[in-house]
Amino acid sequence: MKEFFSRSVEETREYARQFAAGLLPGDVVSLSGNLGAGKTEFMRGIAQVFNCDDQLTSPSFSIFNIYKGRLKDSPVKLQHFDLYRIESPIELEGLGFGEYIAGDAISVVEWGEKFSDELPDNAKKVFIEAVGESERRIVVRNP
């Protein structure tokens, strides 16, 4: 377990970039924390590592976005899921969630704790919480 304290959006992204440097194709990351805690900013830091050119947005209304990026000279597919509006495992199954995360893309799942049984046992877990107006506590757990 690693714990960080961020005092700005840029520090949150920097911690995310450090974290993402160890991600490999097929990895699944569960991002949890309250609304507005900084999950999407953390995701932006991850996307920067993989040189995703698209403007990253929270997929709250579309459920997920797929970004194509690169690491060194290899293509990388980054999947960003937001399960906030998903109500049941049946709804999640209907989206083909299991097939998506079983592939060779790197999958980052906001609100993953809602459906922890649907995530692989080796999923990495990141918890973010606001501990002040601009300060965030970030806890990273690797299986």
N, CA, C and O atoms as a GROMACS GRO file, in nm:
protein
  572
    1MET      N    1   0.084  -0.117   0.000
    1MET     CA    2   0.000   0.000   0.000
    1MET      C    3   0.089   0.124   0.000
    1MET      O    4   0.188   0.130   0.073
    2LYS      N    5   0.054   0.221  -0.082
    2LYS     CA    6   0.124   0.350  -0.085
    2LYS      C    7   0.021   0.460  -0.062
    2LYS      O    8  -0.092   0.452  -0.109
    3GLU      N    9   0.063   0.561   0.009
    3GLU     CA   10  -0.025   0.674   0.038
    3GLU      C   11   0.045   0.804  -0.001
    3GLU      O   12   0.162   0.824   0.030
    4PHE      N   13  -0.028   0.891  -0.069
    4PHE     CA   14   0.023   1.020  -0.113
    4PHE      C   15  -0.075   1.129  -0.071
    4PHE      O   16  -0.194   1.104  -0.056
    5PHE      N   17  -0.023   1.250  -0.053
    5PHE     CA   18  -0.108   1.365  -0.030
    5PHE      C   19  -0.082   1.466  -0.140
    5PHE      O   20   0.032   1.509  -0.161
    6SER      N   21  -0.186   1.504  -0.210
    6SER     CA   22  -0.176   1.598  -0.320
    6SER      C   23  -0.236   1.732  -0.276
    6SER      O   24  -0.339   1.736  -0.210
    7ARG      N   25  -0.170   1.839  -0.314
    7ARG     CA   26  -0.218   1.972  -0.279
    7ARG      C   27  -0.269   2.050  -0.400
    7ARG      O   28  -0.306   2.166  -0.389
    8SER      N   29  -0.270   1.982  -0.518
    8SER     CA   30  -0.316   2.050  -0.639
    8SER      C   31  -0.355   1.947  -0.744
    8SER      O   32  -0.322   1.828  -0.733
    9VAL      N   33  -0.424   1.993  -0.846
    9VAL     CA   34  -0.461   1.907  -0.959
    9VAL      C   35  -0.333   1.853  -1.024
    9VAL      O   36  -0.327   1.735  -1.059
   10GLU      N   37  -0.233   1.938  -1.041
   10GLU     CA   38  -0.109   1.895  -1.106
   10GLU      C   39  -0.038   1.787  -1.023
   10GLU      O   40   0.017   1.693  -1.081
   11GLU      N   41  -0.038   1.799  -0.891
   11GLU     CA   42   0.024   1.694  -0.808
   11GLU      C   43  -0.054   1.563  -0.822
   11GLU      O   44   0.007   1.456  -0.828
   12THR      N   45  -0.186   1.571  -0.827
   12THR     CA   46  -0.267   1.450  -0.845
   12THR      C   47  -0.231   1.383  -0.977
   12THR      O   48  -0.215   1.262  -0.982
   13ARG      N   49  -0.220   1.463  -1.083
   13ARG     CA   50  -0.182   1.406  -1.213
   13ARG      C   51  -0.041   1.348  -1.209
   13ARG      O   52  -0.016   1.244  -1.271
   14GLU      N   53   0.049   1.412  -1.137
   14GLU     CA   54   0.186   1.361  -1.127
   14GLU      C   55   0.189   1.225  -1.056
   14GLU      O   56   0.259   1.134  -1.101
   15TYR      N   57   0.114   1.210  -0.947
   15TYR     CA   58   0.106   1.080  -0.880
   15TYR      C   59   0.048   0.976  -0.976
   15TYR      O   60   0.092   0.861  -0.978
   16ALA      N   61  -0.051   1.017  -1.054
   16ALA     CA   62  -0.111   0.925  -1.152
   16ALA      C   63  -0.010   0.885  -1.257
   16ALA      O   64  -0.005   0.768  -1.297
   17ARG      N   65   0.072   0.978  -1.304
   17ARG     CA   66   0.174   0.945  -1.404
   17ARG      C   67   0.275   0.845  -1.347
   17ARG      O   68   0.316   0.752  -1.416
   18GLN      N   69   0.314   0.865  -1.222
   18GLN     CA   70   0.407   0.771  -1.158
   18GLN      C   71   0.343   0.632  -1.149
   18GLN      O   72   0.408   0.531  -1.177
   19PHE      N   73   0.217   0.629  -1.109
   19PHE     CA   74   0.143   0.503  -1.099
   19PHE      C   75   0.133   0.435  -1.236
   19PHE      O   76   0.158   0.315  -1.248
   20ALA      N   77   0.098   0.513  -1.338
   20ALA     CA   78   0.074   0.458  -1.472
   20ALA      C   79   0.201   0.403  -1.535
   20ALA      O   80   0.193   0.316  -1.622
   21ALA      N   81   0.315   0.451  -1.493
   21ALA     CA   82   0.441   0.403  -1.550
   21ALA      C   83   0.458   0.252  -1.530
   21ALA      O   84   0.532   0.188  -1.604
   22GLY      N   85   0.390   0.196  -1.431
   22GLY     CA   86   0.399   0.052  -1.405
   22GLY      C   87   0.285  -0.030  -1.465
   22GLY      O   88   0.280  -0.151  -1.445
   23LEU      N   89   0.194   0.034  -1.537
   23LEU     CA   90   0.081  -0.040  -1.594
   23LEU      C   91   0.121  -0.111  -1.723
   23LEU      O   92   0.204  -0.064  -1.800
   24LEU      N   93   0.058  -0.227  -1.743
   24LEU     CA   94   0.083  -0.308  -1.861
   24LEU      C   95  -0.048  -0.341  -1.931
   24LEU      O   96  -0.154  -0.336  -1.868
   25PRO      N   97  -0.044  -0.374  -2.061
   25PRO     CA   98  -0.166  -0.417  -2.129
   25PRO      C   99  -0.234  -0.529  -2.052
   25PRO      O  100  -0.169  -0.623  -2.005
   26GLY      N  101  -0.365  -0.518  -2.039
   26GLY     CA  102  -0.444  -0.616  -1.965
   26GLY      C  103  -0.469  -0.579  -1.821
   26GLY      O  104  -0.552  -0.641  -1.755
   27ASP      N  105  -0.398  -0.478  -1.769
   27ASP     CA  106  -0.419  -0.436  -1.630
   27ASP      C  107  -0.556  -0.368  -1.614
   27ASP      O  108  -0.606  -0.302  -1.704
   28VAL      N  109  -0.613  -0.388  -1.497
   28VAL     CA  110  -0.740  -0.323  -1.460
   28VAL      C  111  -0.715  -0.244  -1.332
   28VAL      O  112  -0.655  -0.293  -1.237
   29VAL      N  113  -0.763  -0.120  -1.333
   29VAL     CA  114  -0.747  -0.029  -1.219
   29VAL      C  115  -0.885   0.015  -1.174
   29VAL      O  116  -0.965   0.060  -1.256
   30SER      N  117  -0.913   0.002  -1.046
   30SER     CA  118  -1.038   0.050  -0.988
   30SER      C  119  -1.010   0.182  -0.918
   30SER      O  120  -0.927   0.188  -0.826
   31LEU      N  121  -1.078   0.289  -0.960
   31LEU     CA  122  -1.066   0.420  -0.897
   31LEU      C  123  -1.190   0.444  -0.813
   31LEU      O  124  -1.302   0.438  -0.864
   32SER      N  125  -1.171   0.471  -0.685
   32SER     CA  126  -1.287   0.498  -0.599
   32SER      C  127  -1.264   0.625  -0.519
   32SER      O  128  -1.151   0.670  -0.500
   33GLY      N  129  -1.374   0.682  -0.474
   33GLY     CA  130  -1.372   0.805  -0.397
   33GLY      C  131  -1.502   0.880  -0.418
   33GLY      O  132  -1.579   0.847  -0.509
   34ASN      N  133  -1.528   0.978  -0.336
   34ASN     CA  134  -1.652   1.054  -0.347
   34ASN      C  135  -1.656   1.136  -0.476
   34ASN      O  136  -1.555   1.153  -0.544
   35LEU      N  137  -1.775   1.185  -0.509
   35LEU     CA  138  -1.790   1.277  -0.621
   35LEU      C  139  -1.698   1.396  -0.600
   35LEU      O  140  -1.692   1.452  -0.491
   36GLY      N  141  -1.626   1.434  -0.704
   36GLY     CA  142  -1.539   1.549  -0.696
   36GLY      C  143  -1.407   1.526  -0.625
   36GLY      O  144  -1.333   1.621  -0.600
   37ALA      N  145  -1.376   1.402  -0.591
   37ALA     CA  146  -1.252   1.373  -0.518
   37ALA      C  147  -1.128   1.386  -0.605
   37ALA      O  148  -1.019   1.413  -0.554
   38GLY      N  149  -1.143   1.367  -0.736
   38GLY     CA  150  -1.028   1.378  -0.825
   38GLY      C  151  -1.002   1.255  -0.910
   38GLY      O  152  -0.893   1.241  -0.965
   39LYS      N  153  -1.099   1.167  -0.922
   39LYS     CA  154  -1.080   1.044  -1.000
   39LYS      C  155  -1.050   1.075  -1.146
   39LYS      O  156  -0.961   1.015  -1.206
   40THR      N  157  -1.125   1.168  -1.205
   40THR     CA  158  -1.103   1.201  -1.346
   40THR      C  159  -0.970   1.270  -1.365
   40THR      O  160  -0.904   1.248  -1.468
   41GLU      N  161  -0.927   1.352  -1.271
   41GLU     CA  162  -0.794   1.415  -1.282
   41GLU      C  163  -0.684   1.308  -1.274
   41GLU      O  164  -0.584   1.317  -1.345
   42PHE      N  165  -0.703   1.209  -1.189
   42PHE     CA  166  -0.608   1.098  -1.181
   42PHE      C  167  -0.603   1.026  -1.315
   42PHE      O  168  -0.495   0.992  -1.364
   43MET      N  169  -0.719   1.005  -1.374
   43MET     CA  170  -0.726   0.940  -1.504
   43MET      C  171  -0.655   1.023  -1.610
   43MET      O  172  -0.588   0.967  -1.698
   44ARG      N  173  -0.667   1.155  -1.604
   44ARG     CA  174  -0.597   1.241  -1.700
   44ARG      C  175  -0.446   1.221  -1.691
   44ARG      O  176  -0.377   1.219  -1.793
   45GLY      N  177  -0.394   1.205  -1.570
   45GLY     CA  178  -0.252   1.178  -1.553
   45GLY      C  179  -0.211   1.046  -1.616
   45GLY      O  180  -0.106   1.036  -1.679
   46ILE      N  181  -0.295   0.944  -1.598
   46ILE     CA  182  -0.268   0.815  -1.661
   46ILE      C  183  -0.265   0.830  -1.812
   46ILE      O  184  -0.175   0.778  -1.878
   47ALA      N  185  -0.363   0.899  -1.869
   47ALA     CA  186  -0.372   0.917  -2.014
   47ALA      C  187  -0.249   0.989  -2.069
   47ALA      O  188  -0.206   0.962  -2.181
   48GLN      N  189  -0.194   1.081  -1.991
   48GLN     CA  190  -0.075   1.154  -2.037
   48GLN      C  191   0.044   1.060  -2.057
   48GLN      O  192   0.122   1.078  -2.150
   49VAL      N  193   0.057   0.961  -1.971
   49VAL     CA  194   0.168   0.865  -1.983
   49VAL      C  195   0.161   0.790  -2.116
   49VAL      O  196   0.264   0.759  -2.176
   50PHE      N  197   0.040   0.762  -2.160
   50PHE     CA  198   0.021   0.684  -2.282
   50PHE      C  199  -0.002   0.772  -2.404
   50PHE      O  200  -0.044   0.724  -2.510
   51ASN      N  201   0.025   0.902  -2.389
   51ASN     CA  202   0.018   0.995  -2.502
   51ASN      C  203  -0.115   0.989  -2.575
   51ASN      O  204  -0.119   0.995  -2.698
   52CYS      N  205  -0.222   0.979  -2.501
   52CYS     CA  206  -0.355   0.980  -2.562
   52CYS      C  207  -0.384   1.122  -2.609
   52CYS      O  208  -0.388   1.215  -2.528
   53ASP      N  209  -0.405   1.137  -2.737
   53ASP     CA  210  -0.422   1.269  -2.796
   53ASP      C  211  -0.562   1.326  -2.772
   53ASP      O  212  -0.578   1.448  -2.766
   54ASP      N  213  -0.661   1.240  -2.760
   54ASP     CA  214  -0.798   1.288  -2.741
   54ASP      C  215  -0.810   1.360  -2.608
   54ASP      O  216  -0.741   1.326  -2.512
   55GLN      N  217  -0.897   1.459  -2.602
   55GLN     CA  218  -0.925   1.528  -2.477
   55GLN      C  219  -1.005   1.434  -2.387
   55GLN      O  220  -1.116   1.393  -2.422
   56LEU      N  221  -0.948   1.400  -2.275
   56LEU     CA  222  -1.012   1.307  -2.184
   56LEU      C  223  -1.128   1.377  -2.112
   56LEU      O  224  -1.111   1.487  -2.058
   57THR      N  225  -1.242   1.314  -2.113
   57THR     CA  226  -1.358   1.364  -2.040
   57THR      C  227  -1.410   1.255  -1.951
   57THR      O  228  -1.386   1.137  -1.975
   58SER      N  229  -1.482   1.293  -1.848
   58SER     CA  230  -1.545   1.193  -1.764
   58SER      C  231  -1.654   1.124  -1.844
   58SER      O  232  -1.736   1.192  -1.905
   59PRO      N  233  -1.656   0.992  -1.847
   59PRO     CA  234  -1.755   0.921  -1.926
   59PRO      C  235  -1.888   0.901  -1.854
   59PRO      O  236  -1.960   0.806  -1.883
   60SER      N  237  -1.921   0.988  -1.760
   60SER     CA  238  -2.041   0.970  -1.677
   60SER      C  239  -2.167   0.944  -1.758
   60SER      O  240  -2.251   0.864  -1.717
   61PHE      N  241  -2.181   1.011  -1.872
   61PHE     CA  242  -2.304   0.996  -1.949
   61PHE      C  243  -2.293   0.888  -2.055
   61PHE      O  244  -2.394   0.829  -2.095
   62SER      N  245  -2.172   0.860  -2.102
   62SER     CA  246  -2.155   0.757  -2.205
   62SER      C  247  -2.111   0.624  -2.146
   62SER      O  248  -2.100   0.526  -2.220
   63ILE      N  249  -2.087   0.616  -2.018
   63ILE     CA  250  -2.044   0.499  -1.942
   63ILE      C  251  -1.896   0.467  -1.965
   63ILE      O  252  -1.824   0.441  -1.869
   64PHE      N  253  -1.848   0.467  -2.091
   64PHE     CA  254  -1.705   0.444  -2.111
   64PHE      C  255  -1.655   0.512  -2.238
   64PHE      O  256  -1.730   0.536  -2.333
   65ASN      N  257  -1.527   0.540  -2.237
   65ASN     CA  258  -1.456   0.595  -2.352
   65ASN      C  259  -1.333   0.509  -2.377
   65ASN      O  260  -1.276   0.452  -2.284
   66ILE      N  261  -1.294   0.500  -2.502
   66ILE     CA  262  -1.174   0.428  -2.539
   66ILE      C  263  -1.079   0.526  -2.606
   66ILE      O  264  -1.117   0.599  -2.697
   67TYR      N  265  -0.954   0.526  -2.559
   67TYR     CA  266  -0.852   0.616  -2.612
   67TYR      C  267  -0.740   0.533  -2.671
   67TYR      O  268  -0.699   0.432  -2.614
   68LYS      N  269  -0.690   0.577  -2.785
   68LYS     CA  270  -0.575   0.511  -2.846
   68LYS      C  271  -0.452   0.597  -2.821
   68LYS      O  272  -0.451   0.716  -2.850
   69GLY      N  273  -0.350   0.534  -2.766
   69GLY     CA  274  -0.228   0.605  -2.734
   69GLY      C  275  -0.106   0.522  -2.771
   69GLY      O  276  -0.115   0.423  -2.843
   70ARG      N  277   0.007   0.566  -2.720
   70ARG     CA  278   0.133   0.498  -2.748
   70ARG      C  279   0.220   0.502  -2.623
   70ARG      O  280   0.215   0.595  -2.544
   71LEU      N  281   0.300   0.400  -2.609
   71LEU     CA  282   0.404   0.397  -2.508
   71LEU      C  283   0.530   0.350  -2.580
   71LEU      O  284   0.537   0.238  -2.630
   72LYS      N  285   0.630   0.438  -2.584
   72LYS     CA  286   0.748   0.416  -2.665
   72LYS      C  287   0.700   0.402  -2.808
   72LYS      O  288   0.641   0.496  -2.861
   73ASP      N  289   0.723   0.290  -2.873
   73ASP     CA  290   0.677   0.274  -3.011
   73ASP      C  291   0.561   0.178  -3.025
   73ASP      O  292   0.527   0.136  -3.136
   74SER      N  293   0.500   0.141  -2.913
   74SER     CA  294   0.391   0.044  -2.917
   74SER      C  295   0.256   0.111  -2.896
   74SER      O  296   0.243   0.198  -2.810
   75PRO      N  297   0.156   0.069  -2.973
   75PRO     CA  298   0.022   0.124  -2.951
   75PRO      C  299  -0.036   0.072  -2.819
   75PRO      O  300  -0.010  -0.041  -2.777
   76VAL      N  301  -0.115   0.157  -2.754
   76VAL     CA  302  -0.180   0.123  -2.627
   76VAL      C  303  -0.327   0.165  -2.638
   76VAL      O  304  -0.359   0.274  -2.685
   77LYS      N  305  -0.414   0.076  -2.594
   77LYS     CA  306  -0.557   0.110  -2.587
   77LYS      C  307  -0.590   0.129  -2.439
   77LYS      O  308  -0.565   0.041  -2.356
   78LEU      N  309  -0.648   0.245  -2.408
   78LEU     CA  310  -0.684   0.281  -2.271
   78LEU      C  311  -0.835   0.293  -2.264
   78LEU      O  312  -0.895   0.374  -2.334
   79GLN      N  313  -0.897   0.211  -2.178
   79GLN     CA  314  -1.042   0.212  -2.161
   79GLN      C  315  -1.075   0.279  -2.029
   79GLN      O  316  -1.018   0.245  -1.925
   80HIS      N  317  -1.167   0.375  -2.033
   80HIS     CA  318  -1.204   0.452  -1.914
   80HIS      C  319  -1.354   0.432  -1.890
   80HIS      O  320  -1.437   0.478  -1.968
   81PHE      N  321  -1.387   0.363  -1.782
   81PHE     CA  322  -1.526   0.333  -1.748
   81PHE      C  323  -1.569   0.418  -1.629
   81PHE      O  324  -1.488   0.449  -1.541
   82ASP      N  325  -1.695   0.457  -1.626
   82ASP     CA  326  -1.754   0.526  -1.512
   82ASP      C  327  -1.883   0.452  -1.477
   82ASP      O  328  -1.981   0.460  -1.550
   83LEU      N  329  -1.881   0.380  -1.365
   83LEU     CA  330  -1.994   0.294  -1.328
   83LEU      C  331  -2.093   0.363  -1.234
   83LEU      O  332  -2.181   0.297  -1.179
   84TYR      N  333  -2.080   0.493  -1.216
   84TYR     CA  334  -2.164   0.567  -1.123
   84TYR      C  335  -2.314   0.545  -1.150
   84TYR      O  336  -2.391   0.528  -1.056
   85ARG      N  337  -2.353   0.546  -1.275
   85ARG     CA  338  -2.496   0.537  -1.311
   85ARG      C  339  -2.544   0.392  -1.333
   85ARG      O  340  -2.662   0.370  -1.361
   86ILE      N  341  -2.454   0.297  -1.322
   86ILE     CA  342  -2.493   0.157  -1.342
   86ILE      C  343  -2.556   0.106  -1.212
   86ILE      O  344  -2.502   0.126  -1.103
   87GLU      N  345  -2.670   0.040  -1.226
   87GLU     CA  346  -2.749  -0.001  -1.110
   87GLU      C  347  -2.728  -0.146  -1.067
   87GLU      O  348  -2.743  -0.179  -0.949
   88SER      N  349  -2.694  -0.235  -1.162
   88SER     CA  350  -2.689  -0.377  -1.127
   88SER      C  351  -2.584  -0.451  -1.210
   88SER      O  352  -2.544  -0.405  -1.317
   89PRO      N  353  -2.541  -0.568  -1.161
   89PRO     CA  354  -2.448  -0.649  -1.239
   89PRO      C  355  -2.508  -0.692  -1.373
   89PRO      O  356  -2.434  -0.710  -1.470
   90ILE      N  357  -2.638  -0.708  -1.380
   90ILE     CA  358  -2.703  -0.746  -1.506
   90ILE      C  359  -2.688  -0.634  -1.609
   90ILE      O  360  -2.660  -0.660  -1.726
   91GLU      N  361  -2.706  -0.510  -1.565
   91GLU     CA  362  -2.687  -0.395  -1.654
   91GLU      C  363  -2.542  -0.388  -1.701
   91GLU      O  364  -2.515  -0.360  -1.818
   92LEU      N  365  -2.450  -0.414  -1.611
   92LEU     CA  366  -2.308  -0.412  -1.644
   92LEU      C  367  -2.276  -0.521  -1.747
   92LEU      O  368  -2.201  -0.499  -1.842
   93GLU      N  369  -2.333  -0.639  -1.727
   93GLU     CA  370  -2.313  -0.750  -1.820
   93GLU      C  371  -2.367  -0.715  -1.958
   93GLU      O  372  -2.306  -0.749  -2.059
   94GLY      N  373  -2.482  -0.648  -1.961
   94GLY     CA  374  -2.542  -0.607  -2.088
   94GLY      C  375  -2.454  -0.513  -2.169
   94GLY      O  376  -2.467  -0.505  -2.291
   95LEU      N  377  -2.365  -0.441  -2.102
   95LEU     CA  378  -2.272  -0.351  -2.171
   95LEU      C  379  -2.149  -0.424  -2.226
   95LEU      O  380  -2.070  -0.367  -2.300
   96GLY      N  381  -2.136  -0.552  -2.189
   96GLY     CA  382  -2.019  -0.628  -2.231
   96GLY      C  383  -1.894  -0.595  -2.151
   96GLY      O  384  -1.782  -0.613  -2.198
   97PHE      N  385  -1.915  -0.546  -2.029
   97PHE     CA  386  -1.804  -0.502  -1.944
   97PHE      C  387  -1.698  -0.610  -1.927
   97PHE      O  388  -1.578  -0.582  -1.939
   98GLY      N  389  -1.740  -0.732  -1.899
   98GLY     CA  390  -1.646  -0.841  -1.876
   98GLY      C  391  -1.557  -0.867  -1.996
   98GLY      O  392  -1.438  -0.894  -1.980
   99GLU      N  393  -1.613  -0.859  -2.115
   99GLU     CA  394  -1.534  -0.881  -2.236
   99GLU      C  395  -1.433  -0.768  -2.256
   99GLU      O  396  -1.320  -0.792  -2.297
  100TYR      N  397  -1.476  -0.646  -2.228
  100TYR     CA  398  -1.384  -0.532  -2.244
  100TYR      C  399  -1.263  -0.546  -2.151
  100TYR      O  400  -1.149  -0.533  -2.196
  101ILE      N  401  -1.288  -0.572  -2.024
  101ILE     CA  402  -1.175  -0.573  -1.929
  101ILE      C  403  -1.091  -0.700  -1.938
  101ILE      O  404  -0.982  -0.706  -1.882
  102ALA      N  405  -1.141  -0.801  -2.008
  102ALA     CA  406  -1.064  -0.925  -2.025
  102ALA      C  407  -0.964  -0.914  -2.140
  102ALA      O  408  -0.881  -1.003  -2.158
  103GLY      N  409  -0.972  -0.807  -2.217
  103GLY     CA  410  -0.883  -0.791  -2.332
  103GLY      C  411  -0.746  -0.739  -2.295
  103GLY      O  412  -0.707  -0.740  -2.178
  104ASP      N  413  -0.673  -0.694  -2.396
  104ASP     CA  414  -0.536  -0.649  -2.375
  104ASP      C  415  -0.525  -0.499  -2.354
  104ASP      O  416  -0.414  -0.445  -2.352
  105ALA      N  417  -0.636  -0.430  -2.340
  105ALA     CA  418  -0.632  -0.287  -2.311
  105ALA      C  419  -0.602  -0.265  -2.163
  105ALA      O  420  -0.618  -0.356  -2.082
  106ILE      N  421  -0.559  -0.145  -2.130
  106ILE     CA  422  -0.551  -0.104  -1.990
  106ILE      C  423  -0.687  -0.044  -1.957
  106ILE      O  424  -0.732   0.049  -2.023
  107SER      N  425  -0.752  -0.096  -1.855
  107SER     CA  426  -0.887  -0.052  -1.818
  107SER      C  427  -0.884   0.020  -1.684
  107SER      O  428  -0.834  -0.033  -1.585
  108VAL      N  429  -0.939   0.141  -1.683
  108VAL     CA  430  -0.950   0.218  -1.559
  108VAL      C  431  -1.099   0.235  -1.533
  108VAL      O  432  -1.172   0.285  -1.618
  109VAL      N  433  -1.143   0.194  -1.413
  109VAL     CA  434  -1.285   0.186  -1.381
  109VAL      C  435  -1.316   0.279  -1.263
  109VAL      O  436  -1.282   0.248  -1.149
  110GLU      N  437  -1.381   0.392  -1.292
  110GLU     CA  438  -1.426   0.479  -1.183
  110GLU      C  439  -1.548   0.415  -1.119
  110GLU      O  440  -1.632   0.358  -1.188
  111TRP      N  441  -1.558   0.424  -0.988
  111TRP     CA  442  -1.665   0.363  -0.909
  111TRP      C  443  -1.659   0.211  -0.917
  111TRP      O  444  -1.762   0.145  -0.906
  112GLY      N  445  -1.540   0.156  -0.937
  112GLY     CA  446  -1.523   0.012  -0.946
  112GLY      C  447  -1.567  -0.062  -0.821
  112GLY      O  448  -1.605  -0.179  -0.827
  113GLU      N  449  -1.562   0.007  -0.706
  113GLU     CA  450  -1.601  -0.058  -0.580
  113GLU      C  451  -1.748  -0.099  -0.579
  113GLU      O  452  -1.787  -0.187  -0.502
  114LYS      N  453  -1.831  -0.037  -0.664
  114LYS     CA  454  -1.973  -0.074  -0.672
  114LYS      C  455  -1.991  -0.217  -0.720
  114LYS      O  456  -2.088  -0.284  -0.684
  115PHE      N  457  -1.898  -0.263  -0.804
  115PHE     CA  458  -1.908  -0.396  -0.863
  115PHE      C  459  -1.774  -0.469  -0.850
  115PHE      O  460  -1.721  -0.523  -0.947
  116SER      N  461  -1.721  -0.471  -0.729
  116SER     CA  462  -1.589  -0.532  -0.708
  116SER      C  463  -1.587  -0.679  -0.746
  116SER      O  464  -1.483  -0.731  -0.785
  117ASP      N  465  -1.702  -0.748  -0.737
  117ASP     CA  466  -1.707  -0.889  -0.776
  117ASP      C  467  -1.689  -0.908  -0.927
  117ASP      O  468  -1.655  -1.017  -0.972
  118GLU      N  469  -1.710  -0.802  -1.004
  118GLU     CA  470  -1.699  -0.810  -1.150
  118GLU      C  471  -1.557  -0.777  -1.197
  118GLU      O  472  -1.525  -0.792  -1.315
  119LEU      N  473  -1.473  -0.733  -1.105
  119LEU     CA  474  -1.335  -0.699  -1.139
  119LEU      C  475  -1.244  -0.820  -1.114
  119LEU      O  476  -1.273  -0.902  -1.028
  120PRO      N  477  -1.135  -0.830  -1.189
  120PRO     CA  478  -1.044  -0.942  -1.164
  120PRO      C  479  -0.977  -0.930  -1.028
  120PRO      O  480  -0.963  -0.820  -0.975
  121ASP      N  481  -0.937  -1.043  -0.972
  121ASP     CA  482  -0.873  -1.044  -0.841
  121ASP      C  483  -0.744  -0.963  -0.838
  121ASP      O  484  -0.704  -0.912  -0.734
  122ASN      N  485  -0.678  -0.951  -0.954
  122ASN     CA  486  -0.551  -0.879  -0.959
  122ASN      C  487  -0.567  -0.731  -0.995
  122ASN      O  488  -0.470  -0.665  -1.030
  123ALA      N  489  -0.690  -0.679  -0.986
  123ALA     CA  490  -0.712  -0.537  -1.016
  123ALA      C  491  -0.638  -0.450  -0.915
  123ALA      O  492  -0.638  -0.478  -0.795
  124LYS      N  493  -0.577  -0.346  -0.964
  124LYS     CA  494  -0.511  -0.248  -0.877
  124LYS      C  495  -0.619  -0.152  -0.827
  124LYS      O  496  -0.712  -0.120  -0.901
  125LYS      N  497  -0.606  -0.107  -0.703
  125LYS     CA  498  -0.709  -0.022  -0.644
  125LYS      C  499  -0.650   0.112  -0.603
  125LYS      O  500  -0.546   0.118  -0.536
  126VAL      N  501  -0.717   0.220  -0.644
  126VAL     CA  502  -0.676   0.356  -0.608
  126VAL      C  503  -0.796   0.422  -0.542
  126VAL      O  504  -0.904   0.430  -0.600
  127PHE      N  505  -0.775   0.472  -0.419
  127PHE     CA  506  -0.879   0.543  -0.345
  127PHE      C  507  -0.836   0.688  -0.330
  127PHE      O  508  -0.724   0.716  -0.289
  128ILE      N  509  -0.926   0.780  -0.364
  128ILE     CA  510  -0.896   0.923  -0.354
  128ILE      C  511  -1.004   0.988  -0.269
  128ILE      O  512  -1.123   0.966  -0.290
  129GLU      N  513  -0.960   1.070  -0.172
  129GLU     CA  514  -1.057   1.143  -0.091
  129GLU      C  515  -1.009   1.285  -0.068
  129GLU      O  516  -0.889   1.312  -0.055
  130ALA      N  517  -1.104   1.375  -0.063
  130ALA     CA  518  -1.074   1.515  -0.031
  130ALA      C  519  -1.050   1.525   0.119
  130ALA      O  520  -1.130   1.476   0.199
  131VAL      N  521  -0.940   1.588   0.157
  131VAL     CA  522  -0.909   1.607   0.299
  131VAL      C  523  -0.891   1.755   0.330
  131VAL      O  524  -0.837   1.793   0.433
  132GLY      N  525  -0.937   1.837   0.239
  132GLY     CA  526  -0.931   1.982   0.250
  132GLY      C  527  -0.984   2.039   0.121
  132GLY      O  528  -1.023   1.965   0.031
  133GLU      N  529  -0.987   2.170   0.111
  133GLU     CA  530  -1.044   2.232  -0.009
  133GLU      C  531  -0.969   2.190  -0.136
  133GLU      O  532  -1.032   2.163  -0.238
  134SER      N  533  -0.836   2.185  -0.130
  134SER     CA  534  -0.760   2.146  -0.248
  134SER      C  535  -0.668   2.027  -0.222
  134SER      O  536  -0.596   1.985  -0.313
  135GLU      N  537  -0.670   1.974  -0.102
  135GLU     CA  538  -0.582   1.861  -0.070
  135GLU      C  539  -0.657   1.729  -0.087
  135GLU      O  540  -0.774   1.717  -0.052
  136ARG      N  541  -0.584   1.629  -0.142
  136ARG     CA  542  -0.640   1.498  -0.163
  136ARG      C  543  -0.547   1.392  -0.103
  136ARG      O  544  -0.424   1.404  -0.110
  137ARG      N  545  -0.606   1.289  -0.046
  137ARG     CA  546  -0.533   1.172   0.002
  137ARG      C  547  -0.554   1.064  -0.104
  137ARG      O  548  -0.667   1.032  -0.141
  138ILE      N  549  -0.444   1.007  -0.151
  138ILE     CA  550  -0.449   0.904  -0.255
  138ILE      C  551  -0.384   0.778  -0.199
  138ILE      O  552  -0.268   0.780  -0.158
  139VAL      N  553  -0.459   0.669  -0.198
  139VAL     CA  554  -0.409   0.541  -0.148
  139VAL      C  555  -0.411   0.442  -0.264
  139VAL      O  556  -0.513   0.421  -0.330
  140VAL      N  557  -0.295   0.381  -0.288
  140VAL     CA  558  -0.279   0.284  -0.396
  140VAL      C  559  -0.253   0.147  -0.335
  140VAL      O  560  -0.164   0.130  -0.252
  141ARG      N  561  -0.334   0.050  -0.378
  141ARG     CA  562  -0.317  -0.089  -0.334
  141ARG      C  563  -0.299  -0.177  -0.456
  141ARG      O  564  -0.385  -0.183  -0.544
  142ASN      N  565  -0.187  -0.245  -0.459
  142ASN     CA  566  -0.162  -0.344  -0.566
  142ASN      C  567  -0.188  -0.481  -0.505
  142ASN      O  568  -0.156  -0.506  -0.389
  143PRO      N  569  -0.246  -0.571  -0.585
  143PRO     CA  570  -0.276  -0.705  -0.531
  143PRO      C  571  -0.152  -0.782  -0.492
  143PRO      O  572  -0.161  -0.895  -0.445
   0.00000   0.00000   0.00000
